[in-house]
Amino acid sequence: MHWLRTRGRATAPYGLGLAAVLVIPALLNVIPGVAPGYVLYLVSLAFIYAVVAIGLGILIGHTGQISLGHAGFFAIGAYASALLTLRLGLPFVLAVLIAGAVSAAIGFLLGLPALRLTGPYLAVTTLGFGLAVPQLVVWQGSWTGGSSGLHGLPLASLPLGAFTIVFRTDQDYYYLAAAVLILLTIFARNVVTSHTGRAFVAIRDSEIAARAMGVDLVRYKTTAFALSALYAGIAGALYAHLLHGISPEDFTVLLSVDFLTMIVLGGLGSVGGALSGALLLTFLQNALTRLPVVHDFKNLYIVVLGAILILTIAFLPHGLAGVTRSVRQRWAARVRDGAPRVDQIVELGEGSGVR
Amino acid sequence: MSGPLLEITGLTINFGGLVAVDGVDLSVNTGEIVGLIGPNGAGKTTVFNCISRFYEPVRGTIRFKDRDITRARSHEIIRFGIARTFQNVELCRSMTTLENLLVGEHAVMRGGAIRDGLRLRGVGADEARATARADEMLDFLGLTGHRDSVVSTLPFRLQKLVELGRALVSHPGLLLLDEPSAGADHRESQGLADLIRRIRERFDLSVLVVEHDMSLVMGLCDRLYVLDFGRRIATGAPSDVRRNPVVIEAYLGEPELEVSDA
């Protein structure tokens, strides 16, 4: 597989991640006191959110274009796939691909105003888009199922030559979500470490320089929007089939804020960061709803989300990816030189707030 | 090619009611180093921004290699063979020196998000070739030691050099330099003049340079254009321009001109 070869330094964490993906289901079966099915469902959900976060990371982290409306693309993917399988009886794989394409096309269109709007103006525009999508679904209730949603989606299946794999159990779906996540992670890493990715970052760093070097802003800004919408659309389709049903309530603005927090926590401009931020936040949200002390405080998660955003921006401007990067650099320097140098000690002092 | 490499006629640019550049004619012949000088606010950088298509002229034409580029879009200019640097350095600050040079090769590389994402055949070879060209340029400019440094950590003088490399790596026919000596002392700016001459020989290109440092311009350029308040007040060889009373009048109180006699 020619295109599976990724470039770049940090491939070791991905190898470890792949090993973890394979052993987690077996591990859950031997740990007493956990319900493997539920944990696998939760991990699948985290993987699906991670797909959105990686796509959003390309848009915000690499290209520097804000979106507060990615729940809208997520909803478009979910509804497109649900309607295509339920109403038209299309096979799952085809429905997911079309859902991704529809979402990407709408992402391209939303990218057009981004050519004129920047910063807060773009944020408000995308926020409006995210707010509008669930409302449109309710309004067109006769074919979208309205506020009660769509239910009874068929099982996910994958035709392979003569026979078909049907994803029946939580474990089956877990492997499906993991496979999609792995493929889309590799794709994203390939994009950001090449020609196209450099054009994205050039736009973020200096639009003037990008234009002077021949970067067509129209083409690359709309490409970034379409690409991140493609990721959100595919993830939305997987989400619909994971839950076997969807309703407009699943796609509130809060979900867009969730996605944003994932990439800020993980570290803007890092594919691995988006991945870790999504996993961490999904588990955190689930854990918070189980805390017995605050059982009657339903919106605790929103408060925690705000706190995470503020604390990350204040203390970890490069997110989790920044932390691992500086640890790795320090480790490499220590291994190389045997002992820490004076400037490293000074740096450590500054880092720990001794000023 | 019949006419000059670059030919600007009657260029006029307005900002609101203010005429920033007023009917300027300017040309650069193949292989020439041409200087564009004048007091602060004379409209030199405005002319540059017009050639780069960042500003819209109200009147006049810009022709390059016999092609009218007056209405071209800004990202097309480098594909025609015109690359530039900026007065205050416009680098991609978060990138390394190497990555900035690779951005400089954007126009000469094949694109496509799907092609890159799937690493279709040819992507790896394209990247390797682009990196080899960038490394060659870093070697020429003596920047190899800073190859993998993030450019925002480099001193201003080196950032100017990285920007020069980024403009050169696409092998343009015309190089626009906006105040290359900014931040350099007298000795360094003499080294810069040598470098620009070497660049002309090695890459077989023409140069249009906006500069404040008179001693640099006088020693470097084949021809000069002098702007004042958006109008062209003189043109010719450096030795003629230096003695032109209109130019001396415009520069009255600016000591650089006397220094340049040395």
Chai-1 contact restraints between the chains, C-beta under 6 A:
chainA,res_idxA,chainB,res_idxB,connection_type,confidence,min_distance_angstrom,max_distance_angstrom,comment,restraint_id
A,W3,B,L118,contact,1.0,0.0,6.0,A-B,restraint_1
A,W3,B,R119,contact,1.0,0.0,6.0,A-B,restraint_2
A,F187,B,G117,contact,1.0,0.0,6.0,A-B,restraint_3
A,N190,B,D116,contact,1.0,0.0,6.0,A-B,restraint_4
A,N190,B,G117,contact,1.0,0.0,6.0,A-B,restraint_5
A,N190,B,R119,contact,1.0,0.0,6.0,A-B,restraint_6
A,V191,B,A113,contact,1.0,0.0,6.0,A-B,restraint_7
A,V191,B,D116,contact,1.0,0.0,6.0,A-B,restraint_8
A,V191,B,G117,contact,1.0,0.0,6.0,A-B,restraint_9
A,S194,B,D116,contact,1.0,0.0,6.0,A-B,restraint_10
A,H195,B,M109,contact,1.0,0.0,6.0,A-B,restraint_11
A,H195,B,G111,contact,1.0,0.0,6.0,A-B,restraint_12
A,H195,B,D116,contact,1.0,0.0,6.0,A-B,restraint_13
A,T196,B,A113,contact,1.0,0.0,6.0,A-B,restraint_14
A,T196,B,D116,contact,1.0,0.0,6.0,A-B,restraint_15
A,R198,B,L102,contact,1.0,0.0,6.0,A-B,restraint_16
A,R198,B,V103,contact,1.0,0.0,6.0,A-B,restraint_17
A,A202,B,C92,contact,1.0,0.0,6.0,A-B,restraint_18
A,A202,B,V103,contact,1.0,0.0,6.0,A-B,restraint_19
A,D205,B,C92,contact,1.0,0.0,6.0,A-B,restraint_20
A,D205,B,R93,contact,1.0,0.0,6.0,A-B,restraint_21
A,D205,B,S94,contact,1.0,0.0,6.0,A-B,restraint_22
A,S206,B,E90,contact,1.0,0.0,6.0,A-B,restraint_23
A,I208,B,E90,contact,1.0,0.0,6.0,A-B,restraint_24
A,A209,B,E90,contact,1.0,0.0,6.0,A-B,restraint_25
A,R211,B,S74,contact,1.0,0.0,6.0,A-B,restraint_26
A,R211,B,H75,contact,1.0,0.0,6.0,A-B,restraint_27
A,A212,B,R84,contact,1.0,0.0,6.0,A-B,restraint_28
A,M213,B,V103,contact,1.0,0.0,6.0,A-B,restraint_29
A,M213,B,G104,contact,1.0,0.0,6.0,A-B,restraint_30
A,M213,B,H106,contact,1.0,0.0,6.0,A-B,restraint_31
A,G214,B,H75,contact,1.0,0.0,6.0,A-B,restraint_32
A,G214,B,I78,contact,1.0,0.0,6.0,A-B,restraint_33
A,G214,B,R79,contact,1.0,0.0,6.0,A-B,restraint_34
A,G214,B,H106,contact,1.0,0.0,6.0,A-B,restraint_35
A,G214,B,A107,contact,1.0,0.0,6.0,A-B,restraint_36
A,V215,B,H75,contact,1.0,0.0,6.0,A-B,restraint_37
A,V215,B,H106,contact,1.0,0.0,6.0,A-B,restraint_38
A,D216,B,H75,contact,1.0,0.0,6.0,A-B,restraint_39
A,T223,B,A113,contact,1.0,0.0,6.0,A-B,restraint_40
A,L227,B,A113,contact,1.0,0.0,6.0,A-B,restraint_41
